[in-house]
Amino acid sequence: MSMTGKRILLGVSGSISAYKSALLVRLLVKAGAEVQVVMTESAKTFITPLTLATLSKRPAFSTYTSEDGQWNNHVELGLWADALVIAPASARTLARCAHALCDDLLSAVYLSAKCPVFFAPAMDMDMYLHPATLDNLRRLESFGNHIIRAEHGELASGLVGEGRLAEPETIVDRLGNFFKEQETRDETHSSLANKRILITAGPTQEAIDPVRYISNHSTGKMGYALANAFARADAAVTLVSGPTALPLPHPAVRRIDVRSAEQMFVATQAEFANADVTILSAAVADYTPAHPADRKIKKKEAQFQIDLIKTVDIAATLGQQKQPGQWMMGFALETDNELDNARKKLISKNLDWIVLNSLRDTGAGFGHDTNKIAVIDKAGLTLDFDLKSKADVARDLLGLVAKALANS
């Protein structure tokens, strides 16, 4: 995999698997990358700086000053790199970086780095699975770092389990895929920058009386993931949200809070004319009580009936108002004849895409952090996606929209 011209900082810490860093350097150089090695002092007990310097064709740094008195500037190193890869990352190095214990050159470089950072942990099984180590990995990941998980296999202790350093080929592939995706993201950002995206999310609540309502199980997670994805792509996002416990998905998102289907329709229609892309992911009630009571209804009768009337079909109404150059994406949650029902909605509501969820698929639908979708476009093409996190699903849908805008 080509990484021509990419500048890689390789951090090597004290682990028996440090011997693999020699092969990792060779593979990175072979892929066209420039490699600068930064070692911890304990790493030098497992592999010599001379070996890594020879393979990388650069001195391997381990201290703030070289033997000739040259300053190894950790800030400049952090700014120089396109990626910092710490492989192997020992338990001690993970702890240093997770808690900003800046007592060596490598941890100082990490804290100064402006580039993406990858940690490839390696240690014995019990160390790797210790709650403190797992907590440090989660902490580092929460900072936006990438974790290349340790593999299962025979360990230096003789035990068999998790803790083996990911193979050098795996690490290089992960980096290559990251840079490839980054190029795609850059192209996506350019086609979405400043585009006006209108998204609906969450459930609606249709009042029966002042304390009761009709609703559904939607949490808003899918719509909020979409709002975050588009905002991160520099689009101007307006989110019309039904009641949900979710926080604002991104500081740049403009959120309009509504409760009922009627309120969602009014708010969405007011924004629609100015939207380049409208994504209707909210689970809007199809019916609402005809005569909601102004006082709490007391439990008296053995049977109680509520007259329901249809709510405004937001997607169909906006579909009739859609102008050339505007794009619309709808969602369909189905339990039977899923594809047929989704295709009918696509046509009847004048959508450009419809995203199909089936409650038959484990991990899809309301409340989950994952989703499994199929997307049908107005040309009749169906794209099936595997079960993914809703954040990943949002990125997939963003890619479809970005491609359509770029080609329009």
C-alpha positions as CSV (number, residue, x, y, z in Angstrom):
1,M,0.0,0.0,0.0
2,S,1.5,3.3,-1.1
3,M,2.3,6.0,1.6
4,T,4.5,8.0,-0.7
5,G,5.7,11.2,1.0
6,K,3.9,10.5,4.3
7,R,6.0,11.4,7.4
8,I,5.6,8.8,10.2
9,L,6.9,9.2,13.7
10,L,7.4,5.7,15.1
11,G,7.4,5.5,18.9
12,V,9.0,2.3,20.3
13,S,8.6,1.5,24.0
14,G,9.9,-1.3,26.2
15,S,8.3,-4.6,25.2
16,I,9.8,-7.9,24.0
17,S,7.9,-7.3,20.8
18,A,10.1,-4.2,20.1
19,Y,12.0,-6.5,17.8
20,K,9.1,-6.2,15.4
21,S,9.6,-2.5,15.0
22,A,12.6,-3.2,12.7
23,L,10.2,-4.9,10.2
24,L,7.7,-2.2,10.7
25,V,10.2,0.5,9.8
26,R,11.2,-1.5,6.7
27,L,7.6,-1.9,5.6
28,L,6.9,1.8,6.1
29,V,10.0,2.8,4.1
30,K,9.1,0.3,1.4
31,A,5.7,1.9,1.2
32,G,7.3,5.3,0.5
33,A,7.0,6.9,3.9
34,E,9.7,8.9,5.7
35,V,10.2,7.4,9.2
36,Q,11.6,9.0,12.3
37,V,12.0,6.7,15.3
38,V,11.6,7.9,18.9
39,M,12.5,5.3,21.6
40,T,12.0,5.1,25.3
41,E,15.1,4.2,27.4
42,S,13.7,0.8,28.2
43,A,13.1,0.1,24.5
44,K,16.8,0.1,24.0
45,T,17.2,-3.0,26.1
46,F,15.2,-4.9,23.5
47,I,16.4,-3.4,20.2
48,T,19.3,-1.1,19.5
49,P,19.0,2.5,18.2
50,L,21.6,1.7,15.6
51,T,19.3,-1.0,14.0
52,L,16.4,1.4,13.7
53,A,18.5,4.3,12.6
54,T,20.0,2.1,9.8
55,L,16.6,1.0,8.6
56,S,15.0,4.4,8.8
57,K,18.1,6.3,7.5
58,R,17.6,8.8,10.4
59,P,19.0,8.9,13.9
60,A,16.7,7.2,16.4
61,F,16.0,9.7,19.2
62,S,15.5,8.7,22.8
63,T,16.6,11.8,24.8
64,Y,16.1,15.6,24.4
65,T,19.6,16.0,23.3
66,S,21.8,13.9,21.1
67,E,25.4,12.9,22.0
68,D,26.7,15.8,19.9
69,G,24.6,18.2,21.9
70,Q,21.9,18.6,19.2
71,W,18.4,19.5,20.6
72,N,15.8,16.9,19.6
73,N,12.9,19.3,19.7
74,H,9.7,17.5,20.7
75,V,7.5,20.3,19.4
76,E,9.0,20.3,15.9
77,L,8.8,16.5,15.8
78,G,5.1,16.7,16.7
79,L,4.5,19.2,14.0
80,W,6.6,17.4,11.4
81,A,4.6,14.1,11.3
82,D,1.5,13.1,9.3
83,A,1.0,10.4,11.9
84,L,2.5,9.2,15.2
85,V,2.4,5.4,15.7
86,I,3.5,4.0,19.0
87,A,4.2,0.3,18.4
88,P,4.8,-1.4,20.7
89,A,3.0,0.6,23.3
90,S,3.8,-0.8,26.7
91,A,1.5,-0.5,29.7
92,R,3.8,2.2,31.1
93,T,3.8,4.2,27.9
94,L,0.0,4.0,27.7
95,A,-0.2,5.3,31.3
96,R,2.2,8.1,30.6
97,C,0.3,9.3,27.6
98,A,-3.2,8.8,29.1
99,H,-2.3,10.9,32.1
100,A,0.2,13.4,30.6
101,L,3.1,12.0,32.7
102,C,5.6,13.8,30.5
103,D,8.9,12.3,31.8
104,D,10.5,11.2,28.5
105,L,10.9,12.3,24.9
106,L,8.2,10.0,23.5
107,S,5.5,11.2,25.9
108,A,6.5,14.8,25.2
109,V,6.2,14.2,21.5
110,Y,2.8,12.6,22.0
111,L,1.6,15.6,24.0
112,S,2.9,18.0,21.2
113,A,1.6,16.0,18.3
114,K,-0.9,17.8,16.0
115,C,-1.3,14.7,13.8
116,P,-3.4,11.5,14.2
117,V,-2.0,9.2,16.8
118,F,-2.1,5.4,16.7
119,F,-1.4,3.1,19.7
120,A,-0.5,-0.6,19.2
121,P,-0.4,-2.1,22.7
122,A,1.8,-5.1,23.5
123,M,2.2,-6.8,26.9
124,D,1.4,-10.0,28.7
125,M,-2.3,-11.1,28.8
126,D,-3.0,-10.2,32.5
127,M,-1.4,-6.8,32.1
128,Y,-3.4,-6.1,28.9
129,L,-6.7,-7.2,30.4
130,H,-6.1,-5.4,33.8
131,P,-8.8,-2.8,34.4
132,A,-6.2,0.0,34.7
133,T,-4.8,-0.8,31.3
134,L,-8.2,-1.1,29.7
135,D,-9.2,2.2,31.3
136,N,-6.1,3.9,29.9
137,L,-6.9,2.5,26.4
138,R,-10.5,3.9,26.7
139,R,-9.1,7.2,27.9
140,L,-6.7,7.5,25.0
141,E,-9.4,6.6,22.5
142,S,-11.8,9.2,24.1
143,F,-9.1,11.8,23.2
144,G,-9.5,10.9,19.5
145,N,-6.6,8.6,19.3
146,H,-6.7,5.3,17.3
147,I,-6.1,2.0,19.0
148,I,-4.7,-0.9,17.0
149,R,-5.9,-3.8,19.2
150,A,-3.5,-6.4,20.5
151,E,-3.9,-9.8,18.9
152,H,-4.6,-13.2,20.4
153,G,-1.8,-15.8,20.4
154,E,1.3,-17.2,22.2
155,L,3.0,-14.6,24.5
156,A,6.5,-14.3,25.7
157,S,5.5,-15.7,29.1
158,G,4.3,-18.9,27.5
159,L,0.6,-18.0,28.1
160,V,-1.8,-17.9,25.2
161,G,-4.2,-15.0,25.0
162,E,-4.6,-11.4,24.1
163,G,-1.6,-9.1,24.3
164,R,0.5,-9.8,21.2
165,L,1.5,-6.8,19.2
166,A,-0.5,-6.5,15.9
167,E,1.7,-7.8,13.1
168,P,3.7,-5.0,11.3
169,E,1.7,-5.7,8.0
170,T,-1.5,-5.1,9.9
171,I,-0.2,-1.8,11.3
172,V,0.9,-0.6,7.9
173,D,-2.4,-1.6,6.3
174,R,-4.3,0.3,9.0
175,L,-2.2,3.4,8.4
176,G,-2.6,3.1,4.6
177,N,-6.4,2.7,4.9
178,F,-6.5,5.7,7.2
179,F,-4.7,8.0,4.8
180,K,-6.9,6.7,1.9
181,E,-10.0,7.5,3.9
182,Q,-8.6,10.8,4.8
183,E,-8.3,11.7,1.2
184,T,-11.9,10.7,0.6
185,R,-12.9,12.8,3.7
186,D,-11.1,15.8,2.3
187,E,-13.0,15.5,-1.0
188,T,-16.2,15.0,0.9
189,H,-15.6,18.1,2.9
190,S,-15.0,20.2,-0.2
191,S,-18.4,19.2,-1.7
192,L,-20.3,19.7,1.6
193,A,-18.6,22.9,2.9
194,N,-21.3,25.5,3.6
195,K,-24.1,23.4,2.2
196,R,-27.3,23.8,4.2
197,I,-28.4,20.5,5.6
198,L,-31.8,20.1,7.4
199,I,-32.2,17.0,9.5
200,T,-35.1,15.8,11.6
201,A,-34.5,13.5,14.5
202,G,-36.2,11.8,17.5
203,P,-39.8,11.0,18.3
204,T,-42.8,13.2,18.6
205,Q,-45.2,13.2,21.5
206,E,-48.9,13.6,20.8
207,A,-50.8,14.9,23.9
208,I,-53.7,12.9,25.3
209,D,-54.0,15.2,28.3
210,P,-51.5,17.4,30.2
211,V,-49.7,14.3,31.6
212,R,-50.0,11.6,28.9
213,Y,-49.0,11.3,25.3
214,I,-48.7,8.9,22.4
215,S,-45.1,8.4,21.1
216,N,-42.7,5.7,20.0
217,H,-39.3,4.2,20.9
218,S,-37.1,6.5,18.9
219,T,-34.1,7.9,20.8
220,G,-32.9,10.3,18.1
221,K,-29.4,8.6,18.0
222,M,-29.4,8.1,14.2
223,G,-30.5,11.7,13.4
224,Y,-28.0,13.1,15.9
225,A,-25.2,11.0,14.4
226,L,-26.1,12.4,11.0
227,A,-26.0,16.0,12.3
228,N,-22.6,15.4,13.8
229,A,-21.2,13.8,10.6
230,F,-22.4,16.7,8.4
231,A,-21.3,19.4,10.8
232,R,-17.8,17.8,10.9
233,A,-17.8,18.0,7.1
234,D,-18.2,21.8,7.5
235,A,-21.9,21.8,6.4
236,A,-24.3,24.3,7.9
237,V,-26.6,21.9,9.8
238,T,-30.1,22.7,11.3
239,L,-31.5,19.9,13.4
240,V,-35.2,19.8,14.2
241,S,-35.4,17.5,17.2
242,G,-38.2,15.8,19.0
243,P,-37.9,15.1,22.7
244,T,-34.7,13.3,23.5
245,A,-32.1,13.1,26.2
246,L,-29.2,13.4,23.8
247,P,-26.8,16.4,24.0
248,L,-26.2,18.8,21.1
249,P,-24.2,16.6,18.7
250,H,-21.8,19.2,17.5
251,P,-21.2,22.9,18.6
252,A,-21.9,24.1,15.1
253,V,-25.3,22.5,14.8
254,R,-28.3,24.7,15.2
255,R,-31.0,22.8,17.0
256,I,-34.7,23.6,17.0
257,D,-36.6,21.7,19.8
258,V,-40.1,20.6,19.1
259,R,-42.6,18.2,20.7
260,S,-45.5,17.3,18.5
261,A,-45.8,16.2,14.9
262,E,-47.5,19.5,14.1
263,Q,-44.6,21.5,15.7
264,M,-42.1,19.4,13.7
265,F,-43.9,20.1,10.5
266,V,-44.1,23.8,11.1
267,A,-40.4,24.1,12.1
268,T,-39.2,21.8,9.2
269,Q,-41.3,23.6,6.5
270,A,-40.0,27.0,7.7
271,E,-36.4,25.8,7.1
272,F,-37.0,23.7,4.0
273,A,-36.9,26.3,1.2
274,N,-33.3,27.3,2.1
275,A,-32.0,23.7,2.5
276,D,-29.8,22.1,-0.1
277,V,-30.3,18.7,1.5
278,T,-33.1,17.5,3.8
279,I,-32.8,14.3,5.8
280,L,-36.0,13.1,7.5
281,S,-34.9,10.6,10.1
282,A,-37.4,11.5,12.8
283,A,-40.0,9.0,13.8
284,V,-43.1,11.2,13.4
285,A,-46.4,10.0,14.8
286,D,-48.9,9.1,12.0
287,Y,-51.9,9.9,14.3
288,T,-52.6,12.4,17.0
289,P,-55.6,12.6,19.5
290,A,-58.4,14.6,17.9
291,H,-59.4,16.3,21.2
292,P,-56.6,16.3,23.8
293,A,-58.0,17.0,27.2
294,D,-57.0,20.2,29.0
295,R,-57.1,18.3,32.4
296,K,-55.8,15.0,33.5
297,I,-58.2,12.2,32.5
298,K,-59.2,10.1,35.6
299,K,-59.3,6.4,35.5
300,K,-63.1,5.6,35.7
301,E,-64.4,3.6,32.8
302,A,-63.5,0.0,32.2
303,Q,-62.9,0.9,28.6
304,F,-61.7,4.1,27.2
305,Q,-61.5,5.2,23.6
306,I,-59.4,8.0,22.0
307,D,-60.3,9.4,18.6
308,L,-57.2,9.8,16.4
309,I,-56.7,11.9,13.3
310,K,-53.9,11.8,10.8
311,T,-50.9,14.1,11.2
312,V,-49.5,16.0,8.3
313,D,-47.2,13.8,6.2
314,I,-44.1,15.9,6.4
315,A,-42.1,14.0,3.8
316,A,-44.9,14.0,1.2
317,T,-45.7,17.7,1.8
318,L,-42.0,18.7,1.4
319,G,-41.6,16.4,-1.5
320,Q,-44.3,18.3,-3.4
321,Q,-42.5,21.6,-2.6
322,K,-39.0,20.4,-3.6
323,Q,-37.3,22.5,-6.2
324,P,-34.6,21.5,-8.7
325,G,-31.3,21.4,-6.9
326,Q,-32.8,20.3,-3.6
327,W,-32.2,16.7,-2.3
328,M,-34.3,14.7,0.1
329,M,-33.6,11.5,2.0
330,G,-36.2,9.7,4.0
331,F,-36.2,6.8,6.4
332,A,-38.5,3.7,6.5
333,L,-38.7,1.4,9.5
334,E,-40.5,-1.7,8.3
335,T,-41.4,-5.2,9.7
336,D,-43.0,-6.8,6.6
337,N,-42.5,-6.5,2.8
338,E,-39.7,-4.1,3.7
339,L,-38.3,-3.4,0.2
340,D,-41.6,-3.1,-1.5
341,N,-42.9,-0.7,1.2
342,A,-39.7,1.4,1.1
343,R,-39.9,1.7,-2.7
344,K,-43.5,2.9,-2.5
345,K,-42.5,5.6,0.0
346,L,-39.6,6.7,-2.1
347,I,-41.9,7.3,-5.1
348,S,-45.0,8.7,-3.3
349,K,-43.0,11.2,-1.3
350,N,-40.7,12.3,-4.2
351,L,-37.5,11.4,-2.3
352,D,-34.0,11.0,-3.8
353,W,-33.1,8.2,-1.3
354,I,-34.9,6.2,1.2
355,V,-33.0,4.5,4.0
356,L,-34.6,1.2,5.0
357,N,-34.4,-0.4,8.5
358,S,-36.0,-3.7,9.3
359,L,-36.9,-4.7,12.8
360,R,-36.1,-8.2,11.8
361,D,-32.4,-7.3,11.8
362,T,-30.7,-7.7,15.1
363,G,-29.1,-4.5,16.3
364,A,-31.1,-2.3,13.9
365,G,-33.9,0.2,14.7
366,F,-34.8,2.2,17.8
367,G,-32.5,2.5,20.8
368,H,-29.5,0.7,19.5
369,D,-26.1,2.2,19.0
370,T,-25.8,0.2,15.8
371,N,-27.9,0.1,12.6
372,K,-28.2,-2.1,9.5
373,I,-29.5,-0.3,6.5
374,A,-30.3,-0.6,2.8
375,V,-30.5,2.6,0.7
376,I,-32.7,2.8,-2.4
377,D,-32.3,5.7,-4.8
378,K,-34.8,7.1,-7.2
379,A,-33.1,5.2,-10.1
380,G,-34.0,2.0,-8.3
381,L,-30.5,1.1,-7.2
382,T,-30.3,-0.7,-3.8
383,L,-27.2,-0.6,-1.7
384,D,-27.0,-3.0,1.3
385,F,-24.8,-2.1,4.2
386,D,-23.5,-4.4,7.1
387,L,-24.4,-3.8,10.7
388,K,-22.4,-0.8,11.9
389,S,-22.3,1.8,14.6
390,K,-24.8,4.6,13.9
391,A,-21.8,7.0,13.6
392,D,-20.4,4.8,10.8
393,V,-23.8,4.6,9.2
394,A,-24.0,8.4,9.2
395,R,-20.7,8.6,7.5
396,D,-21.9,6.1,4.8
397,L,-25.0,8.3,4.2
398,L,-22.9,11.4,4.2
399,G,-20.7,9.8,1.4
400,L,-23.8,9.1,-0.7
401,V,-25.0,12.7,-0.4
402,A,-21.5,14.2,-1.0
403,K,-21.1,12.2,-4.2
404,A,-24.5,13.3,-5.5
405,L,-23.7,16.9,-4.8
406,A,-20.3,16.7,-6.4
407,N,-21.8,15.2,-9.5
408,S,-24.7,17.5,-9.8
